[in-house]
Amino acid sequence: MADIPLFVISLALLAAIGVLVLFVVLVCGIRADDRHRNLSDRPHSGVERVARRVLMHARRPRPDDSTPAPGSHQARR
C-alpha cells in the first residue's frame, strides 16, 4: 500500500519534467527562429499574423481606461 503514493508522486514528477522539457524546447525554437527574421516585416503565416494581432491588442490601452498602460511614459504637464 505504501507504493501507491510513491508511484503517484513519481508519475506527477515525470509529467512535470516532461512539460518543462517541452517548454524549454519550444522557447529555444522560437528564439532561434526570431533571430533570423526582422520583426517589422510582414508575418509569414496565418498563425504568426494572429499571434501578432493578439499581442498588439493586449498592449493597446482601452479608450475608456483613464490609467496609462504599464511601461508607457507620458510627459507630465
C-alpha positions in Angstrom: 0.0 0.0 0.0 2.9 2.4 0.6 4.0 2.0 -3.0 0.8 3.7 -4.5 1.5 7.2 -3.1 5.2 6.9 -4.2 4.0 5.8 -7.7 1.6 8.8 -7.9 4.3 11.2 -6.8 6.8 9.8 -9.3 4.3 9.9 -12.1 3.5 13.6 -11.3 7.2 14.4 -11.2 7.8 12.7 -14.5 4.9 14.6 -16.1 6.2 17.9 -14.7 9.7 17.2 -16.1 8.2 16.3 -19.4 6.2 19.6 -19.5 9.4 21.6 -18.5 11.4 19.9 -21.3 8.7 20.7 -23.8 8.6 24.3 -22.7 12.4 24.7 -23.0 12.4 23.2 -26.5 9.6 25.5 -27.6 11.3 28.6 -26.2 14.6 27.7 -27.8 13.0 27.1 -31.1 11.1 30.3 -31.0 14.2 32.3 -30.1 16.2 30.7 -32.8 13.5 31.4 -35.4 13.2 35.0 -34.3 16.9 35.7 -34.5 16.8 35.2 -38.3 13.9 37.5 -39.1 13.1 41.1 -39.0 10.1 41.6 -36.8 9.0 44.7 -38.7 8.4 42.5 -41.9 5.1 41.0 -42.7 4.1 37.8 -40.9 4.9 34.7 -42.9 2.0 32.5 -41.7 -1.6 32.8 -40.5 -0.6 31.7 -37.0 2.1 34.4 -36.8 -0.4 37.0 -38.1 -3.0 36.0 -35.4 -0.3 36.0 -32.7 0.9 39.5 -33.6 -2.7 40.8 -33.7 -3.4 39.3 -30.2 -0.2 40.6 -28.7 -0.6 44.1 -30.1 -4.2 44.2 -28.9 -3.0 43.3 -25.4 -0.6 46.3 -25.5 -3.1 48.9 -26.6 -4.7 50.9 -23.8 -8.5 50.8 -23.9 -10.2 54.2 -24.7 -12.3 54.1 -21.5 -9.3 53.3 -19.4 -8.1 56.5 -17.7 -4.9 55.0 -16.3 -1.9 54.7 -18.5 -0.7 51.3 -19.5 2.4 50.0 -17.7 5.5 50.9 -19.5 4.0 53.9 -21.3 5.8 57.1 -20.4 3.7 60.1 -20.9 5.0 63.6 -20.3 3.7 65.3 -17.2 2.4 68.8 -17.6 
